Structures are given as structure tokens and as C-alpha cells.
Amino acid sequence: MASKHQLGFKPDNRSGKNRRYMRVKFVPKSRETKMEGIDHKTISVNGINMHVAEMGEGPIVLLIHGFPQLWYAWRHQIVYLAANGYRAIAPDLRGYGDTTGVPVDDPSKFTSLHVVGDLVALIDTLGVDKVFVVGHDWGAMIAWDLCLFRPDKVKALVNLSIQFTPRDPRGTAVDSFRAAYGDDHYVCKFQEPGEIEAVFESFGTEKVLKKFLTHHDISPFYFPKGKPFGDAHDTPVIMPSWLSEEDIDYYTKKFDQTGFTGALNYYRCFRRVNGINMHVAEMGEGPIVLLIHGFPQLWYAWRHQIVYLAANGYRAIAPDLRGYGDTTGVPVDDLSKFTSLHVVGDLVALIDTLGAADKVFVVGHDWGAMIAWDLCLFRPDKVKALVNLSIQFTPRDPRGTALDTFRAVYGDDHYVSKFQEPGEIEAVFESFGTEKVLKKFLTHHDISPFYFPKGKPFGDENDTPVIMPCWLSEEDIDYYTKKFDQTGFTGALNYYRCFGRNWELEAPWTGAKISVPTKFIVGDLDLVYNMPGVKEYIHNGGFNYFVPLLEDVVVIEGAAHFIIEEVPDKINTHIHEFLKKF
């Protein structure tokens, strides 16, 4: 059960009698169960081994089960759809049944993003563009999210029992259930790992399943202490005509093998994403241009663009991203709060608070460019047009993370690799001092990457002088230094530490394209532009394939990575020329 709803199926009386679609016959086949006419297979998707039951030929109908069920819940629909010209496919979701490869002791691996990622990968393996989707209970919630994240994958949807409820920025579903029903409500009782599992163990798997599956009452489940399910352990369960002992035996066998923890983890992933206090710098009136900074910068990196855009009829808005500057409310010691989903969520909430009638222009640089790509990927409805600088769009590689790639190409001393261990690079930065660290990064004007060999970070001695370029003043450095002295670097570094987490959570968008009009600008001395294969990808069609509305690629001669500060006049002109088309 996903929330307050009635779980019972009513008898099918269309023919005037209760209809039984099939008799179940169990035939051992290694770890799989073979039912009459239904094929079973295990498919590798999104890093897990997904058990799938299927039958029939024709357009694909993906059937997504709920709690506490399995593919088996769809046994009647599978046979019916197959007989009517469809290919019915019903997986066991992660944590359920014969699907393996997910550590059930880690609830963070059971977000809707993980599950939708599994289903997108499954759809891709089926070799079709779109499928019909049918969801029930938790499967309905997952189906809503599949349609929300990847509508391009869904031909049409039939959802049962759970209506779509938009995200409430004020709090989580658990907060709502607790406020409405109290701490004994089943959703609240399911939160603490191990607690409800012990209750279920005392009842026995079979009794637990019977209690849930035969619930035929509009009142919700409560688990008061000492009296779970609201009655005594030995209270008999009256079986309805539509649920046989044979059915219960199948469910019991599977949940005896897996336990309930994987299934319960779905409830444990209700999370509040935002709730931060975002510092914003703004100037001007007119269409909104959202400017997203990179590392190790702040809103201040856009100071030249803010003034220019305001003077040319735009409302320029530049926030400090979470973990940076004067934006507060995020615990920097919890790197899990720094995924691209969190940051994009902040920006969507910001756009909504601005009262933008429709969409905003977006300009991103460095990490801000990566966040901007994700904003366009997740919420293209929020973006009128995009100008991104320095970092090209790179589609998610289902084989591994960006960190894996950096480590394979550059080794363990590369800065991205060195940034991974919390506290380690912070100690190095502290030995240099904030001002020297910022000067080292912001004045880097070399196509070679940063390395941090042990004992010689930045590749030279602490006392090696930094020659300041004309475009970066001591006053500029003082501003950055003051802010990073206040916050430290951990919040900013956490973005790098979320490469793996981002890779997991962005699985739903595997193979997705950027569907927003785009202009891309890069310096020919940018270290990212000079990474192996990047120029070929940008100029030989790969980039354009994944960004089909890419209108222009500009390479600025003699400019390096921190291009918005290095050549602001050129950047301002390029931004304005593109935005005034819309």
C-alpha cells in the first residue's frame, strides 16, 4: 500500500460469475518460476538484475506492481493482454522477488529516481521508443514519476488507486501522514529500519501478507504498540474468493526469501529536498536571466554580466548555490544534500518564487553549466533558452560515473579524484590559505589539468608567487576570500563528491536529449575543451545529436576556463545576441 486507499480486488462480474483466469502450476527452473504461458527472464538494467515476467506479442504494456506484491499481482492482466494482442511485461521492482543486486540495508538506493531509472533502462533494452504503462499502489506512484521525468517513454498511462499529487514544498508525505493520522499510522511506523520488520517476523510472513492483501476497509492501517494491525496475533484472517491459498503461498515463498526490508525502503525514501535560504544578487527589469556560477566562485563571478544585462532590458538574477557564499540552511557535512537534483530543485523553487509568467533564460558556467544542463533535462518547461559556457553536455554513461572516467584517464592525483575524500583536500587548502588557493584556481591559464601530487599540491611549492592577470583584481580576490573564509570549501567540494550519487539518481534520463534552444561558448585554452575527445565530440556531431536545438558553438581564441571574468565584454555580447532572438 502506498497511502490511504482500499486494497481489495472485487470479483469480475462482467460475465455474471466470478472469473478465474488460470490455474497456477509451479515448475522448478533454477531461481525462476514458470507459470503456464508466462516467460521469465533476468535482465541486467541500471546495475541490477531485474526479474521480468512476460507474455504475448504486440505493443508493450509495462505493468508496475505495488506493496506488498510482485509481478505476480498482474497475473490476470498478463494473460488477458497477451490474448488481446499485447506484449505484457511485469517486473519485480528493486528490493522485491527475484530482482537482485540492490543492498537492502541502504534505503538511499530506493528513491523513485532509482526505480524510474531501472524502468527506463528496461524500456531501452526492449528496443522501443515508447510503451503503455499501467501502475498500481507504489507502482502507480512510480508510473507518475516515470511520466513526469520521461514522458517521451510513455505512450499512454493507466494508473490505479493512487492519484497524482504534486510535490508540496512545505514538507514531505511523512509529515502529512503524521499530522493527519499520528505516529501509529503504518507509513510512520515503517520509517525506522528494523522496527516494523521485527513486528512482521513475530506475525510470520504468511499472516502479514494475508493482513495486507485482504484489507477491505476504508480505514487506514495502524500499528499501536503491542497490537499491530489493530488485533491479536491469533485473530484469523478470512480469505476472499479472489485470493487463494496458492496465491498466498507464492507471495510467502518470495518474501520469505527476500524479507520485507527492500519493499519497506520505498516508504523510507520520502525526503524533503529544499528548505534553504538562498542568497540572490539581482539588477534590472524585464525578462529574467538566471546566471548559475561554478567552482570556486559565487554570484560575484557574474558581476560584469549582471550590469550589462540590466542595462539592456533584462532582470539579471545570480544566486549563490547551496554550499556557497551567503546561501545557508544546508549541512555541509552531509554530502548527500549536494546532488544535482537538490541544486536543480533549489533553482526551480527560485524560478517559482520570482513569479516568472512562463520561462526564464538560463546562463551557466563550469558547475553552473552542468546544473543548467540538468535543469533543461529535468524541467525544460522552465527554460526559454540556454547559454552555457565551458562545459559541454555529456549524456549519462550507463557503464560508469564521471569519476571513473577521470580516474581512468588522469589517475588518482587528478584534482577530481583528490577532491573525493571529505577533509583531505580541505586540509591541503588550509595549508595554502584561502587566498592562495583561489588565486591558483582562478588564474589557471593552461590546457593541462590540475594535479595534486602528495607533498606538492598544484604542482609547485606553497610560496610560489601567483601572477595576477589584468582581469582579476586584488579586490575581486578579497571578496572571494572573505566569503570562502566564512564558509570553507566543503560545500563547494561536495558537488564533486556527488558524481556517484548523481549517476545513480539521473538514471531515468539515460539517453535523454536537451530540448531547449542552446548556444555554447568555450575558450580554446579551456582545460575541459582540451580533454581527450572533447573537441571531436563538440564539432563532429556528437554534441549536436544530444542537443538537437544547439544553434551555435563559439570558440574564443586565447581564453581559458574562467571565461566570464576573463573576457566579459565578448561574453556579454554573445549572450545578448542570442537572447534577443526570443
N, C-alpha and C positions, 0 to 999 in steps of 0.2 A: 504494500500500500504506500502511496506517495503522500497522500494527505487525507483529509476527511472526505470519504466517499464510500459508496456501497460496493462491496466486492463480489457479491454473488452473481452468477450467471443464471438467467431464467431458462427454463426448458424452451426449446424451439417448437412452438406450436403451430407453425405455418401449415403443416400437413394434418393437424388435429391430433397429433400424438407426440410424445417425447421422441426425439430423433437421436439415435446413436450412430455416429459416423463410421466407427471402426472398432474392431477388437484389437487389443494390443498384444503383440506376440514378441517376446524378448528372445533375441538370438545373440549369444556372445560373439563379439568381434573385437578383439583386443580391448581398447578402452572405450570403444564406441558401442552404441546401442542401435540396432537396426530394427525399425518398425516397418510394417508392410508398406512397400512402395515409397517410403521416405528414405532418401540417401543421406548419409552422414559423412562429413569430412572435416578435417582440421586445416585451417588456412592461416598462414603467417601474415599478420597485419599489425602495423604500428608497434612492433616489438613484442607482441603477444601471440599466443597460439589460440585462435578463435575456433571453437566448435560450431559448426553450422549444419542445420537440418534443412533439406530442400527437396522439392518435388515439382515436376511439371516442366513445360516449355512454353516460352512466350514472353511477354513483358514481365519484368521483375517486380515483385511485391516484397518489400523488406518488412518483416514483422518483428517488432521490438517489444520484448516482454517486460513485466514489472516485478514487484516484490510481493511475496517470496516465491517466485515462479522461475521458469526456464523456457527454453524453446518449446518445450512440451505443452505449454499453455495454449499454443497456437495449433495443436494437432488437428482440430476440426477444420480450421481455416485453411491449413496447408492442403489437405485433401480436397476441399471444396474448390479452392482457387486453381489447383492443378487440373481439376476436372473441367474447369471453365476457361482454359486457355492461358493460364498464367504460370510463371515460374515463381513459386513461393519459397522464400528464403528466411529462415528463422534462426538467428544465432543465440548462443548463450552469451550474455554480456560479460564483460570482465568481472571476475570475482564469483561467477556463477558456473555451476555444472562442470562441463568438460573443457571449458576455456581455461587455459593456464598461462603462466608467465608473468603474473602480477603479484607482488608481495602484499598479501592481505594485511600485514601488520603495519602498512604505511597508508593511512587514509588519504594522504595527499595525492595518491595515484588514482583516485576515483572521482575526480571532478567531472562535470559534464563535458568539459573540453577534452579530457582523455577519452571519454566514451564516444563522443561525436567523432573524434579523431580515428578511433577504431572503425567506426561505421563508414566514414569517408574512405578509409583505406580498403575496407571490404568492397565498397561500391566500385572503386578503381580496379580491384582485382577481377571484378565481374565483366569488365570491358565495355561498360555502357556509360553514357553521359548522365542520364537521369533514371531514377527508379520511383515507383509508387512506394509510399511509406505508410505503415499502419502501426500505431503505438498504443499501449495500454499502461495505465498507472505510471510507474517510473519510466517505462518505455515511452509513454506519451510526453513526459517532460523532456526526455532526451530527443524525441522527434521534433518537439517545438524548437529546441535549440539547434538541431540539425537544419531546420528550415530557416532559423534566424541567422546562423553562421554561414551556411552554404545552400542558399535557395537554388543555386544553379544545379544542385544534385538531386532535386526533388521535383518529380512531375506533378504529383498531387498527394495530398495527405488525408488520411482518416485517423483521427485521434479519439480515444475512448477514455472516459472517466475523469480525466484531468484537463481542465480548461487552461488556456494560456494566460499567465499572469505576468505582467511586465515587472521588471526589477524595481523594487522600491529603494530609492537611495537613502532612505532613513534607517533601514535596518534589514536584518535577514529574516528568512522564513521561520527560523527557530525562534527569533524574538517574537514574531507574530503568534506562533503556536503557544509559546509560553504565556504571553499576555492573555490570550483567549481561553486557554484550557488549563494552565497551571503546569507545575513541574512533573506531575504524574502522567501527562499525555505521552503517548508512545513515541512521538518524534523527539520529545525532550529526553525521555528515558533511553533512547537509542544513542545518545551523544557520547557517553563515556565508554571508551573501548574496554571490553571485557565484562562490563557490568551486566548488560542485558544478555550477553552470551551465557553467563552463569545461570541466569534465570531460565533461559531456554534449555540449558543442559539438565536442570532439575526437573523440567517437564518431560524432556525427551523430544527428539526431532519430530516423530510422528504426531504427537499431541500438539506441538507448536503449529505445525503445518495445518492440521485439522482446525485449530482455533482460528487461524487467519483465513483460510480458504472457505470456511463455512460461515464466516461472519455475515449476517444478513440483517443488519440493524443500522439505522441511520445515526446512532450514537457512536462516538469515536472510541478507540481503544484507550484504556487507562491501565497503568501498571502500578497501583498503590503498593507500598511496601508490604510484603507478606501475603499479598493477594493479587498476583499478576493475572491479567486477563479478567480481573474482577470476580473470580470464583476460585474454588479449591482445585487442587491438582487432580483429584479423582472425579471431578464433575464430568459425566460422559458427554461426548460430542455426538450429536445426531447428524448423520451423514445425509446430504440431499441426494436426490436421484441422479443428478448430473455429475456427481463426483464419486467415483468408485474406489474401493479399497486398492484396486490395481493402480489407479492413478496416484493415490497417496503413496503407495509402495515405490513408485518411480521417483517421485519427489524426495521421499525419505532417503532412498538409497543415495541420491546425488548430494543432498545436504548433509548426510552423514559423512560423505567423503570430503566435502569442502568446508563444512561448518557454515555459520551464518555471517561471519565477520566481513567477508567481501561484500555481501549484499547490504549489510548494515552501514558500510563505509559510505555509501551514497548519501545517507542521511547526515553523516559526519562531515560532509563537504559543503554544507550550507555555510557560506562565508560572506562577510562584509568586505567590500573591496576598497571603497574610498573613505570619506570622512577625514580628509586632510585639510589643512589651512594653507591655501596656495597663494604665494606672493606673485602679483602680476604688475608689470610695468606697461603703461599704455599711453597713447597720444593720438590725437586726431579724431575726425568724424568721417563716416562713410562706410563702405563695405569693409568687413573685418578681415584682417590678415593676421593669422596666428603664426607666430615665429617660435620655433622649437629649437632650443640650444643643444650643444653637445658637451663632450668631456674634454678638458676640465674647465668648463665655462659656466655662465649664468645668463640670465636675461640680458645682462650687460654686453654680451657679445654682439647683440643686435642694435646697439646704440645708434649706429650710423643709419641702419635701415629704418628704425623707428621714426627718426626725424624726417628722413626722405619720404617715406610713405605717407606720413601725416601731412606733409606739405603738398602731396599730390592727390589728396582727396580720399585717403583711406584711414581707417581706425586700426592702428598697429597695436597688437597685444602680444607681449612677450612674458611668459611665466618663468619662474624658477621651477624646474621639475622636482618631483619628490626626491628628497635626499640632498637637495641643493639649496644654498643661499638662505633666503628668509621664508621658504616654504617649510612648514612644520607639521607635526602630527604623525610622522612615520617612524617607528622604532628602527634605527639603522642597524641594530644588532640582529634583526630578523631579515635576512636577505631574501626570504621568500616573498616579501612585500614589494619587491622591485622588478617583477616580471613586466614584460611589455603589455600584458593585459591590464595590470594595475595602472601603468602610466597612460595608456590609451583611455582607460576608464576615467582617469583624472581629467583628461582633455575633453572627452565627450561631456562630462559634467560641467566643465568650464564653458564649453560652447553653449550648453543649455542655459547656464546662468546669464550668459551675455544677451539672451533674448534674440539671437540671430533668427531672422524670419525664415531662413531656409538653410543655407550652407555658408561656410567660410572658406576663404583662401588659406592655404597652408604652405609655409616655407620651413624646411628643416635642414639642419646641418649636422654631420657626424652622427652621434647617437640620436640627435633630434631628427635626422633624416630616416634612420631606421624606425624610430617611433612613428614618424609621418607615414612611411610605407605601411606600417601595421594599421594605423588609423584608417588609411584608404582601403586596406584589405578587409578590416573588420566592419567599418562603418562608412562605406563610400557615400552614403546618403548625407553625410555631414560635410563633405568636401566639394567645393565648387571647382577648384583647380589646384594643382600642386607644383611648387618649385622645390626641388631637392638638390642638395649640394654635397659633393664629396663621396657619398656612399650610395652606390647603385643598388637597385632592388635585386636581391638574390632569393630565389624560391627555396622553400624548405626542402632539405635533402633528407628523405626518409631513412637514409643509411646511417646518418650520424649528425652530430652537432657542429656548429661553427668552431667550437673549442677543439674538437677532434681534428678539424682541418688545419687550424693554426698550429696545433702541436705537431701534426704530421709534416707540415711544410717548413716550420721555423724552429721547432724544438722547444724544450722546456724553459729556455731563457727568454723566449719572446715575451713581450710585455703582457699580452693577453693571458698567457699561461701563468706568468708570475703574479697576476692580479687575483688568482683564484682563491688562495688560502687566506681566510679572514685574519687580519692582524699582521700578516707577514710583510706585505708591501707598505702598509701604514708605518711600520717601524722604520723601513728604509726611507720613506718620505720624511719622517720625523728627524732622522739623522741629517738630512739635507736642509730641512727648513722649508716651510710652505712657499716662501717667495722664490727660492731657487728651483723648487720642483715646478712651479708654474712657469717660470722663465724657460726651463728646459723643454717643457712640452710646447708652449705657445710659440717659441722661436724655432722649432724644428723645421728645417727647410731642406730636407734631404729625402730622396726617394727610398732610402734604406729604412727598414723598420726599427723600432725601438727594441733594444735588448737590455736585460738586467742580469748580467752575469754576476755570480756571487762575489761580493767584495768590490765590485766595480759597476754599480748601477748607472744607467745612462751611458755606460761605456767609457766613462772618464772619472777623474777624481772629484771629490766634493768641492775643492777650491778652484776648479777650472772656471775661469770667468765666462759669463754669457754675454755675447754681443747683442745688444738690443736693436731691432730693426726700427726704421723710421715710423712705421705704422703702429707700434706698440710703445706707449709711454710708461714712465715710472708711475704716473698717476693711475693708469689702467691697471698695472700690476698691483699697486697698493689696494685698489678696490677688490680685485680678486683675492688678494692675500688676506685682507680683513675678513672677508666672508668665509673663506676656507679655514682660517684660524678659528672661527666661531663654530663651524660645523664639523671640521675634519673632512677626510676624503672617503670615509667608509660608505656613506650613502651613494656617492658617485661611483665608487668601485663595485658596488653591489649589482649594477647593471651588467657588468662583465661576468659576475658570479652567477647570473641567471641564464646564461646561454643554454645550459642543460634543461633547466625548468621551462624556458621559453620553447625549446624544441619539443618538449612533451605537450605543452598546452596549445601550441599552434598546429598540432596535427590535423585539426579539422580543415585547415586551409592549405593542406598539401596539394600542389598543382594549381592553386588558385592564381588568378591574374589581377593586376591593378587596373581597375576600370574607371580611372579618373584622368582627365586631361593633365599632362605632365610635361614639365621642362626639367632637364638635368644639366647641372653645371659642375665642372670639376677643373682643378688646376693640373697642368701637365707634370708638375713636380709633386703632386699628392702621393704620399706613400701607399695609399689604398689603390689608387689608379694604376700604380706600377707593380702591384702584386701579380704573380704569375696567372695568366689567363684572363685578367680583368679587362684589359683593352680589347682583346678579341671578343669577349662576351658583349661589351658595350657597343662595339662598332660593327660586328659581323652578324647581327640579327638576333642573338640570344636575348639581349635586354629588351628589344622591341617586341619579341614574342610574348614575354611575360608582362610587358607594359604596353599593350596594343594602342593606347591613346597617347603614347610618347610623341610629342610634337617636335622636340628639338633637343639636341645634345650639344652643349657648348664646352669646349676645352680652352681654358685661359692660359696662354703661354706665360711661363715664368712664375706662376702662382703655385703655392704649396697647399697644405691641408687646411690651415685656418683662414680660408679664403674670404670669409665675410668681414674679417677685420683687416686682412692684408690688402685687398683691392676693393674697398667698399663702394667706390663710385661705379666701377664696372658691374658689380653685383646688383647694386640698386637699379641701374638701367635695365639690366637683363630681367630682373623681377618685374619691374613696371611694364616693360614692353609685352611681357606675357600676360600679366593680369588684366591689362586694359582691353584684351580681346574678348573678355567675358562680361 
